[in-house]
Amino acid sequence: MFLRLLADVRWQRASPGWRCVPGSRRSSTSGAEPHLVPLPTHAQVVICGGGIMGTSVAYHLSKLGWKDIVLLEQGRLAAGSTRFCAGIVSTARHLSIELKMASYSNKLYQQLEQETGIKTGYVRSGSISLAQTQDRLISLKRIASRLKVMGIPCELIPPKRVAQLHPHINIHDLVGAMYVPEDAVVSSADVSLALARAASVNGVQIHERTSVIHVVCQKGCVAAVETDRGSIECQYFVNCAGQWAYELGLSNEEPVSIPLHACEHFYLLTRPLKSPLESNMPTIVDPDGRIYIRSWQGGILSGGFEKNPKPIFTEGKNQLEIQNLQEDWDHFEPLLSALLRRMPGLEALEIVQLVNCPESFTPDMRCIIGESPTVQGYFVLAGMNSAGTSFGGGAGKYLAEWMVNGYPSDNVWPLDLKRFGALQGSRTFLRHRVMEVMPLIYDLKVPRWDFQTGRQLRTSPLYDRLDAQGARWMEKHGFERAKYFVPPGKDLLALDQSKTFYKPDWFDIVGAEVKCCKEAVCVIDMSSFTKFEISSTGDQALEVLQYLFSNDLDVPVGHIVHTGMLNHNGGYENDCSIVRLNKRSFFMISPTDQQVHCWAWLKKHMPEDSNLLLEDVTWKYTALNLIGPRAVDVLSELSYAPMTPEHFPSLFCKEMSVGYANGIRVMSMTHTGEPGFMLYIPIEYALHVYNEVMSVGQKYGIRNSGYYALRSLRIEKFFAFWGQDLDAFTTPLECGREFRVKLEKGTDFIGREALMRQKQEGVYKRFTMFILDDHDADLDLWPWWGEPIYRNGHFVGLTTSSAYSYTLERHVCLGFVHNPDPETGEEQLVTPDFVNRGEYEIELAGQRFQAKAKLYPFSSLFTPRRRKDEMEFSGYQGK
């Protein structure tokens, strides 16, 4: 029957007239060119793109009170990728921010028809995600845990229940499923038209058949938009151009890099079944089969994400409206096979159309939102990775809040445009990466997986040496970093292919590296750190940094200060270490993925002063971290200088000779709480210094180590990490870092007023360490991050970091404890007493484990170190 169906399909393709294009309320070929209303000469905001993203931004901006808005669409509203969207609204997401966006979108679409009078096709169908393997079921259980604590109804169901909910589904190979009853389906194009109608009623001007040529910039800010029908002066520009966002960004006078690339996406439409499917039949997501299935006009709509996607438009291409691309039944055949296995009753069903439409994908499978780091007032919302309908409402809301208030109402850093640098803008890189990304959407993603394409883009000068010694690599912001080092004789292939939610195969390897860090000395290449130098001819550098940072930087030359770079609400825009090199020069060390964000923040808030210089020196220095009690012996022997605490106190920097190399910046900190030193080495000396360190260190038991060992060390010492534990919505007072804030340092700083107020009023969350009690690391699922935290049986937060502590021989989780009112959900104050008096559990894929909660300080957990001040909640910029 299956072969005959394929034969039928090929016969139908050859038969004239079988193929039909879905109808539209507005013909694409009107007889006469419509009358075009003249463009305004000025607007506050110009939005490019009339799909679901552009109309959502316009809708939400108008709801927030901005009226002077112009939306431009090169063709017709909703005639681009939006017209071809499958219309599935799914909240089953791994990232919390994506889950929140999808949940908001669902609620918005539900009431949109009543608000606008336009039918949006909204049907609360529910969705069922299928699991063919136990690992897939674990993944669904982890998602279900987060959905439930977000207030989204969800249940894990057996295969028989799947058959009851959707009788056409073959369940013979299933081990379970996840049912989300409030998920929905819509007509994406109609949702866009409804959003546009509401925005128009609120004063937004919409102009179709108007192409944006480029954005005019003056002094690094948006000034105007040039179109094929004239120029519009404006203060804000929003690029919602979908698959054309990349090209539009590069067309500006000041290019804006928007890393996304289009791939062909296929889905099938059929005639109604003999007994037509109800419109509220649950959507089926079968990730192991790589397909999705939804009800469509009594038949089905089914597509998927194949293993061998077809990238398109790499060379760039422009078209007013996306026409249906060429059908490719041979390419679609694996997905068709999976569909017929899952719904065998479709074999004799008549096909209406195989739709082939472009979808844009990003290098990390997450959408792009936010302001350009190079052009103020230039905002972007694009790259939806085939989830535009799910994210459209929520993403538009967050971007509108960002523009109106200066910041969104939630932490969107995982989606921020500034997580990328120019290095991700290469067309070749994007083409190769999206060929990996598209299949990954349905691939099983276990913890600590890594992209395989676009690798070895940024490497340390030591890369080849470390690789030859067994380094296993991960990538951060394009930079290769060693995870751990495989000892000789290990099965390298088996280790590389080890993927599990349980105890990983590298457990003993990382344990040995941690042991060496504590008992001897290890070397970790940490060259990926972001490194800036700020200098001036007078006191300008100190004055500016005192305003930008919360700690006091007016310290003696050579001292290191751990400090936050805060926003006006007191939240962390960055967490870094700053060295005073001399009276007028400072060296700033930040997390790897802060390179673009931190630079943009500094440039935005620093005065334009020719006497003030900000330089990115990340590429100039190789950073080696010597961790362990014997690090002092290694460096003493190499420098012929005393390195004891009496001569080289903690949190101090000296420029020294190491071996034959001069000008090495040696710092007495390790970002782990263990004794040791950071060496910042001019790159031309890197190989020499590394060789000397390894040679001299042999007698002290030296070995290479990687970031997994570093992670274990920093988490067991309760060190927070920006981007995971700390974000723009977390203040120093909420994470036990009051001592890094100098409210009375004599000068004002960004965030001071908010912190003063919070100090008086109290905090509504506290950073807490959890040590799992009844957890068996050999047999039980491991915590990774994002697990729900329960206090006395009530949900109070999510974990932000997790690692196995080889010292405590327990798993350690870090996270924030909240205090929601049980009845109203309103946030209440969180005191140390509230945290300490609770009984805690951490939920791992539906199973809860008891945990002990600790607030900083926690000196009773560890024996005193030789350097007591090394325990001072030292900074960690390791990721």
C-alpha positions in Angstrom: 0.0 0.0 0.0 2.9 2.4 0.8 4.6 1.9 -2.5 1.2 2.3 -4.3 0.7 5.5 -2.4 4.0 6.8 -3.7 3.1 5.7 -7.2 -0.2 7.5 -6.7 1.6 10.7 -5.6 3.9 10.6 -8.7 0.9 10.0 -10.9 -1.0 12.9 -9.3 2.0 15.1 -9.9 2.0 14.4 -13.5 -1.8 14.9 -13.8 -2.8 18.5 -14.8 -4.9 20.4 -12.3 -4.6 18.2 -9.3 -2.6 20.7 -7.3 -4.5 23.5 -5.6 -3.3 26.5 -3.8 -5.1 27.3 -0.5 -7.5 30.1 -0.9 -7.0 33.6 0.2 -9.4 36.4 1.0 -7.4 38.7 -1.2 -6.3 37.7 -4.7 -2.6 38.0 -5.4 -3.3 39.1 -8.9 -5.6 42.1 -8.8 -6.3 43.6 -12.2 -5.1 47.1 -11.4 -2.3 48.5 -9.1 -4.1 49.6 -5.9 -3.9 53.3 -4.9 -1.0 53.8 -2.5 -1.5 56.2 0.3 1.5 58.7 0.6 4.1 57.8 3.3 4.5 60.1 6.2 7.7 62.0 6.4 8.3 61.4 10.1 7.4 58.7 12.6 8.6 57.7 16.0 8.9 54.0 15.0 9.2 52.3 11.6 8.6 48.5 11.5 9.7 46.5 8.5 7.7 43.3 7.9 3.9 42.7 7.9 4.0 39.1 9.1 3.1 37.9 12.5 6.2 39.4 14.1 5.9 42.9 12.7 2.2 43.1 13.4 2.7 41.8 16.9 5.3 44.4 17.6 2.9 47.1 16.2 0.0 45.8 18.2 1.9 45.8 21.5 3.6 49.1 21.0 0.2 50.7 20.4 -1.2 48.9 23.5 1.6 50.5 25.5 0.6 54.0 24.3 3.0 54.6 21.4 0.9 55.8 18.4 3.3 57.4 15.9 4.2 54.1 14.3 4.5 53.1 10.6 4.5 49.4 9.5 5.9 48.8 6.1 5.4 45.5 4.1 7.1 45.0 0.7 4.2 42.8 -0.5 0.9 42.2 1.3 0.3 41.7 5.0 0.8 38.1 6.1 1.9 37.1 2.6 5.4 35.9 3.5 6.5 33.0 5.7 3.5 33.7 8.0 1.1 32.6 5.2 2.7 29.2 5.1 3.0 28.6 8.9 1.5 25.4 10.1 -0.3 27.4 12.8 0.6 25.2 15.8 0.8 27.0 19.1 2.9 24.8 21.4 4.1 25.5 24.9 6.3 22.4 25.2 9.6 24.2 25.3 12.9 23.6 27.0 13.8 27.2 27.7 11.7 29.0 30.3 11.6 32.2 28.3 10.3 30.4 25.2 7.7 28.6 27.3 6.5 32.0 28.7 6.3 33.5 25.2 4.3 30.6 23.8 1.9 30.7 26.8 1.3 34.4 26.4 0.8 33.9 22.6 -1.8 31.2 23.3 -3.8 33.5 25.6 -3.5 36.5 23.2 -4.7 34.5 20.2 -7.7 33.1 22.1 -9.2 36.6 22.7 -8.0 38.2 19.5 -11.2 37.4 17.5 -13.4 38.9 20.2 -11.2 42.1 20.2 -11.0 42.6 16.5 -13.9 40.8 14.9 -11.5 38.8 12.6 -11.7 35.1 12.7 -8.3 33.7 13.6 -9.0 30.0 13.3 -8.2 29.5 17.0 -9.0 26.0 18.2 -7.9 24.7 21.6 -6.9 21.3 20.2 -4.3 20.3 22.8 -1.1 18.6 21.8 0.4 15.1 22.4 4.2 14.7 22.3 5.1 11.1 21.6 8.1 9.2 23.1 9.5 6.1 21.3 12.4 5.7 23.8 12.9 6.0 27.5 15.4 8.9 27.0 12.8 10.8 25.0 10.3 10.2 27.8 12.7 11.6 30.3 13.1 14.7 28.2 9.3 15.1 28.1 9.1 14.6 31.9 11.6 17.4 32.4 9.5 19.7 30.2 6.3 18.6 32.0 7.8 19.5 35.4 8.4 23.1 34.1 5.0 23.4 32.5 3.2 22.4 35.6 5.0 25.0 37.8 4.2 27.6 35.2 0.5 26.8 35.7 0.1 25.1 32.3 -2.0 21.9 32.6 0.0 18.9 31.4 0.1 15.2 32.0 2.2 12.2 31.1 0.1 9.6 29.6 0.5 5.9 28.6 0.2 4.8 24.9 -3.4 3.6 25.4 -4.5 7.0 26.5 -2.9 8.4 23.3 -5.1 6.1 21.3 -8.2 7.3 23.1 -7.3 10.9 22.5 -6.4 10.4 18.8 -7.8 7.0 17.5 -5.9 7.2 14.2 -2.5 7.1 15.9 -0.5 3.8 15.8 0.9 3.3 19.3 2.7 0.0 19.0 6.2 1.5 19.4 5.5 4.1 22.0 6.7 4.1 25.6 4.6 7.1 26.7 3.6 10.6 25.8 3.0 14.1 27.2 -0.5 15.7 26.8 -0.9 19.5 27.0 -4.7 20.0 26.7 -4.5 23.8 26.3 -2.2 24.0 23.3 -3.9 25.3 20.2 -4.0 25.7 16.4 -4.7 28.9 14.5 -4.5 30.4 11.0 -1.2 32.4 11.3 -2.1 34.7 8.5 -5.4 35.6 10.1 -3.8 36.2 13.4 -1.5 38.6 11.7 -4.4 40.4 10.0 -6.2 40.6 13.4 -3.1 42.1 15.1 -2.8 44.6 12.2 -6.4 45.5 12.5 -6.1 46.2 16.2 -2.9 48.2 15.8 -4.5 50.2 13.0 -7.4 51.1 15.2 -4.9 52.3 17.8 -3.3 54.6 15.3 -0.6 52.6 13.6 -0.2 53.4 9.9 0.2 50.3 7.7 1.6 50.6 4.2 1.8 47.6 1.9 3.8 47.3 -1.3 6.6 49.4 0.2 10.2 48.1 0.3 12.8 49.3 2.8 16.1 50.0 1.0 18.2 50.8 4.0 18.3 52.5 7.4 20.1 55.9 7.7 22.2 56.3 10.8 23.6 59.5 12.4 26.2 59.3 15.3 25.4 55.6 15.8 21.7 56.1 16.1 18.7 55.4 13.8 17.8 58.6 11.9 15.6 57.7 9.0 14.4 54.8 6.8 14.9 55.0 3.0 12.1 53.2 1.0 11.3 52.8 -2.7 8.6 55.4 -2.1 10.5 58.0 -0.1 12.2 58.6 3.2 10.8 58.5 6.7 12.6 60.2 9.6 12.4 58.1 12.8 14.0 57.4 16.1 13.4 53.6 16.1 13.5 50.9 13.4 12.3 47.4 13.9 13.6 44.7 11.6 10.9 42.0 11.4 11.8 41.0 7.8 11.9 37.3 8.5 14.3 35.4 6.1 15.4 38.8 4.6 16.4 40.2 8.0 20.0 39.2 7.4 20.3 41.1 4.1 18.3 44.1 5.4 20.7 44.4 8.3 23.7 44.4 6.0 22.2 47.0 3.8 22.4 49.7 6.4 24.9 52.5 6.4 26.1 51.0 9.7 25.7 47.2 9.0 23.8 45.2 11.7 24.7 41.5 11.8 21.6 39.3 12.2 22.7 35.7 11.9 19.9 33.6 10.4 19.5 31.5 7.2 16.6 30.1 5.4 15.9 26.4 4.7 13.1 24.8 2.7 10.4 23.4 5.0 7.9 20.8 3.7 4.4 19.9 4.9 1.6 17.9 3.3 -2.1 18.8 3.0 -4.7 16.1 2.4 -8.4 15.9 1.5 -10.8 15.1 4.4 -10.7 11.6 5.9 -13.7 9.4 5.3 -14.9 10.4 8.7 -13.4 14.0 8.7 -11.1 14.8 11.6 -12.6 17.1 14.1 -10.8 20.5 14.3 -10.1 20.0 18.0 -8.3 16.7 17.4 -5.0 17.0 19.3 -1.9 18.0 17.4 0.6 15.1 17.3 4.4 15.8 17.7 6.4 12.7 17.0 10.0 13.9 17.4 11.6 10.5 17.1 9.8 10.2 13.8 10.7 13.8 13.0 7.1 14.8 12.2 4.1 16.8 13.4 0.5 16.2 12.5 -2.5 18.5 12.9 -6.1 18.5 11.8 -6.8 20.7 8.7 -10.2 21.1 7.1 -11.2 17.5 8.0 -7.9 16.1 6.7 -4.4 16.5 8.0 -1.5 18.9 7.7 1.8 17.1 8.4 5.4 18.2 8.1 8.7 17.7 9.9 12.4 18.4 10.2 14.4 16.0 8.1 18.0 15.0 8.7 19.2 16.4 5.4 17.6 19.9 5.1 18.0 22.1 2.0 19.3 25.6 2.8 18.2 28.3 0.3 18.9 31.9 -0.6 22.6 31.7 0.6 23.6 34.1 -2.2 20.7 36.4 -1.3 17.4 36.7 -3.2 14.6 39.1 -3.1 10.9 38.6 -3.9 7.9 40.6 -3.0 5.9 37.6 -1.8 7.1 34.1 -1.1 5.7 31.8 -3.8 5.4 28.2 -3.3 8.9 26.6 -3.9 9.3 23.5 -6.0 7.8 20.3 -4.6 10.4 17.6 -3.9 8.7 14.2 -3.1 11.9 12.3 -3.0 13.2 14.7 -0.3 9.9 14.4 1.6 9.8 10.6 1.4 11.4 9.8 4.9 8.8 12.1 6.5 6.0 10.6 4.5 7.1 7.1 5.6 7.1 8.3 9.2 3.6 9.7 8.8 2.3 6.5 7.3 3.8 4.5 10.2 2.2 6.7 12.7 -1.2 6.9 10.9 -1.5 3.8 8.7 -5.1 4.7 7.8 -3.9 7.5 5.5 -2.5 5.2 2.8 -5.5 5.7 0.5 -6.1 9.4 1.4 -6.0 11.9 -1.4 -3.3 14.5 -1.3 -4.1 18.1 -1.9 -0.6 19.7 -1.9 3.0 19.3 -0.8 3.8 22.8 0.5 7.5 23.9 0.3 8.1 27.2 2.0 11.2 28.9 3.4 11.8 29.1 7.2 14.6 31.0 8.8 16.8 29.3 11.4 19.5 30.7 13.7 22.9 29.3 14.8 21.7 28.1 18.2 18.0 27.3 17.5 16.8 30.3 19.5 15.1 33.3 18.0 16.6 36.7 17.8 15.2 39.7 19.8 16.7 42.9 20.9 18.6 46.1 20.1 21.6 46.2 17.8 24.9 46.6 19.6 26.2 48.9 17.0 23.2 51.1 16.1 21.0 52.6 18.9 17.3 52.5 18.2 17.7 49.6 15.7 15.7 46.6 17.0 15.3 43.1 15.6 12.7 40.3 15.9 13.4 37.4 13.6 14.8 33.9 13.2 11.9 31.9 14.7 13.2 28.4 13.8 9.8 27.4 12.6 8.1 28.4 15.9 6.9 31.9 14.7 3.2 31.2 15.5 4.0 30.0 19.0 6.3 32.9 19.8 4.7 35.7 17.8 2.6 37.2 20.5 5.0 36.8 23.4 8.1 38.0 21.4 6.2 41.0 20.2 5.2 41.9 23.7 8.8 41.6 25.1 10.3 43.7 22.3 7.6 46.4 22.7 8.3 46.6 26.4 12.0 46.8 25.7 11.5 49.8 23.4 9.0 51.6 25.6 10.5 50.9 29.0 14.1 50.4 28.2 14.0 46.7 29.2 11.5 43.8 28.8 9.5 42.4 31.7 11.5 39.1 31.8 15.1 37.9 31.2 15.4 37.5 27.5 19.2 37.2 27.4 19.1 33.6 25.9 17.4 35.3 22.9 19.2 38.6 22.8 20.8 39.6 19.5 24.0 40.6 21.5 24.7 36.9 22.3 26.1 36.8 18.8 29.1 38.5 17.4 30.1 39.4 13.8 31.8 36.0 13.6 28.4 34.2 13.4 27.5 36.4 10.4 29.5 34.5 7.8 27.2 33.1 5.0 29.2 29.9 4.8 29.0 29.4 8.6 25.2 30.1 8.6 24.6 27.8 5.7 26.5 24.9 7.3 25.1 25.6 10.8 21.4 25.7 9.8 21.8 22.3 8.1 22.7 21.0 11.6 20.1 23.1 13.4 17.0 22.1 11.5 17.3 18.4 12.3 18.3 19.2 15.9 14.8 20.7 16.5 13.5 17.2 16.9 16.7 15.5 17.9 16.9 14.3 21.5 19.0 17.0 23.3 20.7 15.5 26.4 22.6 17.8 28.7 26.0 19.2 27.6 25.5 18.4 23.8 27.6 20.5 21.4 27.1 21.7 17.9 29.4 20.0 15.4 29.4 22.6 12.5 31.2 25.9 12.5 33.8 24.7 14.9 37.5 25.6 15.4 36.5 29.2 14.5 38.2 30.8 17.5 41.0 28.9 19.1 43.7 29.5 21.7 47.4 29.3 20.5 47.5 26.2 22.6 44.7 24.4 20.8 46.8 21.9 18.9 48.9 21.0 21.9 45.9 20.5 24.1 44.1 18.5 21.4 47.0 16.2 21.1 46.9 15.5 24.8 43.3 14.3 24.7 41.2 17.5 25.1 37.5 17.1 24.4 36.1 20.4 23.2 33.0 22.5 23.6 32.3 25.8 22.0 31.2 29.1 23.6 30.7 32.3 21.5 32.7 30.6 18.7 35.6 29.8 21.0 36.9 26.3 21.5 37.2 25.3 25.2 38.3 22.1 26.7 35.7 20.2 28.6 38.1 17.6 30.0 41.1 15.5 29.0 40.8 11.9 28.1 43.6 9.8 29.6 45.6 7.5 27.3 44.0 4.1 26.8 40.4 5.3 27.2 37.8 4.4 24.5 37.7 7.9 22.9 34.9 7.1 20.4 32.6 5.7 23.1 33.3 8.7 25.3 32.5 11.2 22.5 29.2 9.4 21.8 28.1 9.1 25.4 24.8 11.0 25.8 22.7 10.5 28.8 20.5 12.1 31.5 22.2 9.9 34.0 25.7 9.6 35.3 28.0 10.4 32.3 31.0 8.4 31.2 33.3 11.4 31.9 32.5 11.3 35.6 35.7 9.6 36.8 37.9 11.7 34.4 36.5 15.0 35.7 36.8 13.6 39.3 40.5 13.0 38.8 40.9 16.6 37.5 39.1 18.0 40.5 41.3 16.0 42.8 44.4 17.3 41.2 43.1 20.9 41.5 42.7 20.3 45.2 45.8 18.3 46.0 48.5 19.3 43.4 48.1 21.7 40.4 46.1 21.8 37.2 46.2 24.1 34.1 43.1 25.3 32.4 43.2 27.3 29.2 40.7 30.1 29.8 41.6 32.3 26.9 38.0 32.7 25.8 37.4 35.3 28.6 36.3 38.7 27.3 39.1 41.2 28.0 38.9 45.0 27.8 41.3 47.8 28.7 40.0 51.2 29.7 42.5 54.1 29.9 42.6 57.9 29.8 45.0 60.7 29.8 43.6 62.0 33.1 41.2 60.7 35.8 38.4 60.1 33.2 38.7 56.3 33.2 38.3 56.1 37.0 35.4 58.5 37.1 33.5 56.6 34.4 34.2 53.2 35.9 33.1 54.4 39.3 29.8 55.4 37.7 29.4 52.2 35.7 30.3 49.7 38.5 28.9 49.1 41.9 32.1 48.3 43.8 34.8 50.9 44.6 37.5 50.9 41.9 39.6 53.7 43.5 42.0 51.1 44.9 45.8 50.9 44.9 47.6 49.9 41.7 47.7 46.1 41.3 44.5 45.4 43.3 41.7 43.3 41.7 38.1 44.2 42.4 35.2 41.8 41.8 32.2 43.9 40.8 28.9 44.0 39.1 28.0 46.3 36.2 24.3 47.1 37.0 21.3 48.5 35.3 19.1 51.2 36.8 17.0 48.5 38.6 20.1 47.2 40.2 20.3 44.0 38.1 23.4 42.5 36.7 24.3 43.6 33.1 27.7 42.0 33.7 29.7 40.4 36.5 33.4 40.9 36.2 36.9 41.4 37.6 38.8 44.6 37.2 42.5 45.2 37.7 43.9 48.6 38.3 47.0 48.5 36.1 48.1 52.1 36.9 46.6 55.3 37.9 44.8 55.8 34.6 44.5 52.3 33.2 42.2 49.3 34.0 42.0 45.7 32.8 38.5 44.2 32.8 37.8 40.5 32.6 34.3 39.3 31.8 32.4 36.1 30.7 33.1 34.8 27.2 29.7 35.6 25.9 29.8 39.1 27.2 32.1 40.3 24.5 29.4 42.1 22.4 26.9 42.9 25.2 29.5 44.4 27.5 31.1 46.4 24.8 27.7 47.8 23.7 26.8 48.7 27.3 30.1 50.5 28.0 29.9 52.4 24.7 26.3 53.4 25.4 27.1 54.8 28.8 30.6 56.2 28.4 30.9 59.8 27.4 32.4 60.7 24.0 35.7 61.8 25.2 38.8 61.7 23.0 40.9 61.3 26.2 39.1 58.1 27.1 40.0 54.8 25.3 38.1 51.5 25.4 40.0 48.6 23.7 39.0 45.0 23.2 42.1 43.0 23.9 40.5 39.6 24.1 42.7 38.3 21.2 45.9 39.8 22.6 46.1 37.5 25.7 46.1 33.8 26.3 44.8 33.0 29.8 46.1 30.1 31.9 44.5 29.2 35.2 46.9 27.4 37.5 44.7 25.9 40.2 45.9 24.0 43.3 48.2 24.2 46.3 51.3 23.5 44.3 50.7 26.4 41.8 52.7 28.7 44.0 55.7 26.3 43.7 55.5 26.1 39.9 55.4 29.9 39.5 58.1 30.5 42.1 60.4 28.2 40.2 59.6 29.8 36.9 59.8 33.4 38.0 62.5 33.4 40.7 60.2 35.6 42.7 58.5 34.9 46.0 54.8 33.9 45.4 53.7 33.2 49.0 50.7 35.1 50.4 53.0 37.4 52.3 54.6 38.6 49.1 51.7 38.1 46.8 48.4 38.7 48.6 45.1 37.4 47.3 43.3 39.4 44.7 46.5 41.1 43.5 48.1 41.5 40.1 51.8 41.8 39.2 53.4 42.0 35.8 56.2 39.4 35.9 58.5 37.2 33.9 57.6 33.6 33.6 60.3 31.5 32.0 61.9 33.7 29.2 58.7 35.7 28.7 58.2 39.2 30.1 55.0 41.1 30.6 52.9 38.3 32.0 50.0 39.6 34.1 49.9 37.2 37.1 46.8 37.4 39.3 46.2 35.7 42.6 42.7 34.3 41.9 41.3 31.2 40.2 37.5 31.8 39.9 37.0 28.6 41.9 37.9 29.4 45.5 40.9 27.1 45.3 44.4 28.6 45.7 46.3 29.4 42.5 46.9 32.1 39.9 45.6 33.4 36.6 48.2 34.2 34.0 47.4 36.6 31.2 50.1 36.0 28.6 50.7 38.0 25.4 49.8 35.4 22.7 53.3 35.3 21.1 54.5 33.9 24.5 51.7 31.5 25.1 53.2 28.3 23.8 56.5 29.0 25.6 54.9 29.7 28.9 52.6 26.7 28.7 55.6 24.4 27.9 57.6 25.8 30.8 54.7 25.5 33.2 54.1 21.8 32.2 57.7 21.0 32.3 58.4 22.5 35.8 55.1 21.2 37.1 55.8 17.6 36.4 57.5 17.2 39.8 54.4 18.7 41.4 51.9 16.4 39.7 50.6 18.8 37.2 48.0 17.9 34.6 45.6 19.6 32.2 42.1 20.2 33.2 38.9 21.4 31.6 35.8 23.5 32.2 33.8 20.6 33.7 36.1 20.4 36.6 36.0 24.2 37.0 32.2 24.0 37.0 32.2 21.5 39.8 34.6 23.5 41.9 32.8 26.8 41.5 29.3 25.4 42.2 30.4 23.6 45.4 31.8 26.9 46.5 28.5 28.7 45.7 30.1 30.9 43.0 27.4 32.4 40.8 27.8 32.7 37.0 26.5 35.5 34.9 24.1 34.4 32.2 22.8 31.4 34.2 22.7 32.3 37.9 22.9 36.1 37.5 21.0 38.2 35.0 19.6 41.7 34.5 16.8 40.9 36.9 19.0 39.8 39.8 20.6 42.3 42.2 23.6 41.8 44.4 21.4 41.9 47.5 19.4 38.9 46.2 22.5 36.7 45.7 24.6 37.5 48.8 26.9 39.9 47.2 26.3 43.0 49.3 30.0 43.2 50.1 30.7 43.9 46.4 28.5 47.0 46.5 29.9 50.2 48.0 26.8 52.4 48.4 28.9 55.0 50.3 31.9 55.1 48.0 31.5 58.8 47.5 30.2 58.7 44.0 26.9 57.8 42.4 26.7 54.7 40.2 24.1 53.1 38.0 21.6 51.1 40.1 22.5 52.7 43.4 19.1 54.2 44.0 17.4 50.9 43.3 19.8 49.1 45.7 19.2 51.6 48.5 15.5 51.1 48.1 15.8 47.4 48.1 18.1 47.5 51.2 15.3 49.2 53.1 12.4 47.2 51.7 13.9 43.7 51.6 14.3 41.2 48.7 11.8 38.9 47.1 14.2 36.1 46.1 17.4 34.7 47.5 20.2 32.8 45.9 20.4 29.4 47.6 22.6 26.3 47.5 20.9 22.9 47.7 22.7 19.7 48.5 20.8 16.6 47.5 20.4 14.2 50.3 18.7 11.0 49.2 20.1 11.0 45.6 22.2 8.2 44.2 24.5 9.6 41.6 25.1 6.1 40.1 21.4 5.2 39.7 19.2 8.3 39.7 18.7 10.9 37.0 21.1 13.8 37.4 20.1 17.4 38.0 21.4 19.7 35.2 19.6 23.0 35.4 16.0 24.3 35.4 14.6 21.8 37.9 11.7 22.9 40.1 12.5 23.7 43.8 9.8 22.9 46.4 9.7 24.2 49.9 7.4 22.4 52.3 5.6 21.0 49.2 5.1 24.3 47.5 6.9 25.5 44.3 9.3 28.3 45.1 11.7 28.5 42.1 14.0 26.8 39.6 17.6 25.7 39.8 20.0 27.7 37.7 23.2 25.6 37.9 23.9 22.0 39.0 27.1 19.9 39.4 28.4 16.9 41.2 30.6 17.9 44.1 33.5 15.4 44.3 34.4 17.0 47.7 30.9 16.5 49.3 30.2 13.4 47.2 26.7 14.9 46.6 25.0 16.8 43.9 24.9 20.5 44.4 22.2 22.8 42.8 22.1 26.5 42.9 18.9 28.5 42.5 16.6 31.3 43.7 14.0 30.8 46.4 10.9 32.9 46.0 7.9 33.3 48.4 4.7 33.4 46.5 1.5 33.8 48.4 -0.2 30.3 48.3 -3.6 31.9 47.4 -2.9 35.0 45.3 0.6 34.0 43.9 1.8 37.5 44.8 5.5 37.7 45.6 6.4 38.2 49.3 9.6 39.1 51.1 12.2 36.3 51.4 14.2 36.5 54.6 17.2 34.3 55.6 14.9 32.8 58.2 12.3 31.9 55.6 15.0 30.1 53.6 16.6 28.3 56.6 13.3 27.1 58.1 12.1 25.3 55.0 12.1 21.6 54.0 13.3 21.4 50.4 13.0 19.0 47.5 14.4 19.2 43.9 12.2 17.6 41.2 14.1 15.7 38.5 11.8 14.6 35.7 8.9 14.2 38.0 10.7 12.6 40.9 11.5 14.7 44.0 14.7 14.4 46.1 15.2 15.9 49.5 17.8 18.7 49.7 19.5 20.8 52.4 19.4 24.5 51.7 22.4 26.8 52.5 22.8 30.5 52.3 26.1 32.2 51.9 28.4 32.0 53.9 28.6 28.3 54.5 32.1 27.8 56.0 31.0 24.7 57.9 30.9 22.7 54.6 34.6 22.8 54.0 37.8 22.7 56.0 39.6 26.0 56.2 41.9 26.8 53.2 45.5 28.1 53.5 44.2 31.3 52.0 41.1 32.2 54.0 40.3 35.2 51.7 40.2 32.9 48.7 36.9 31.7 50.1 35.5 35.2 49.6 32.8 34.5 47.1 35.3 35.1 44.3 34.0 36.0 40.8 33.5 33.4 38.2 33.4 34.4 34.5 33.8 30.9 33.2 31.1 30.7 30.7 
